[in-house]
Amino acid sequence: QNIEGKTAFVTGGASGIGLGIAKALLGAGMNVVIADIRDDHLAEAGEELGSPDRVLALKLDITDRDAYAKAADEAQARFGNIHILVNNAGVGVVGPTELATYADWDWLMNVNLGGVINGIVTVLPRMVAHGEGGHIVSTASMSGVMPHPGATIYVTTKGAVVSMMESMRGELEGRGIICSAFCPGAVATNIQKSQETRPADLSDTGYGQADKRRQQAGDMSHLFQTKEEVGQRVLRGILADELYILTHSEFRPGIEDRAAAMVAAVPDLPENEEYKATFAMLFRN
Ligand code: NAI
């Protein structure tokens, strides 16, 4: 796949993983739009990225559907068609499930899942219409593919994103649009500042502050990958059309256990051939 000279739209592109991805795509010769809710991150990222002729920094709250469409218009006005959409902006707060209020659920669902939905509704029809092929990468997490007790809301959003990419891939690849679920492990970013962009009407409830486990684990930052490492990983995943883009080998046992448990749960019943044929047509089996 030749991406040089084409255009990428990266949400949450002004910090952390999104900025790492923006850097990698810029290095591969793309035009890159970074769309982010934070002015300070946008200003810092602009400095870090340089290349003003191939970078467009846009302020965007991905939960605002009208603003998303305007941002896509602006991107197209500057660079033409969008070929790569990176649904990356997200917030991370974890806590005990019984303390999670509707405000906590709504905030995380609106950004981490709603933002991806808004990206797809806004950009996918444009990608299909221009017919030049495309790629949609959505940043989920290892929390989207294996159990992460104490992070119920977060895993709900990330699991949904993985399922979206898996199913959309089967639907769209015949039309030259590839979908990938990016599932990183821990990366050094600003995600700990997530609460700062929480909307006032979904104000803090104490859910996140009650997360004692994470606090007791202390500083783990020396174990984290860098944004540049994961940015390069995503670039390789895009170039190789990978469905799952993973960053950490340490999660192999968890992935194997989950897959094995699912296989073991398949009932040992005689198979109905008509059922099999019908559903093989509808599902990807
Ligand atoms: P980050 O906080 O450094 O970057 C996220 C960016 O998204 C920030 O610049 C923030 O301003 C922006 N953002 C937040 N809400 C937004 C909104 N409503 N509209 C537009 N922009 C918004 O954090 P990080 O870690 O780089 O997060 C990126 C993605 O990676 C998230 O989806 C996160 O869930 C995911 N992730 C992060 C991991 C990590 O260890 N840091 C691990 C697995 C997944």
Residues whose N, C-alpha, C, O or C-beta is under 5 A from the ligand:
A	BS01	NAI	G12 A14 S15 G16 I17 G18 A35 D36 I37 R38 H41 L60 D61 I62 T63 N88 A89 G90 V91 G92 V111 T139 A140 S141 M142 P184 G185 A186 V187 T189 N190 I191 T197
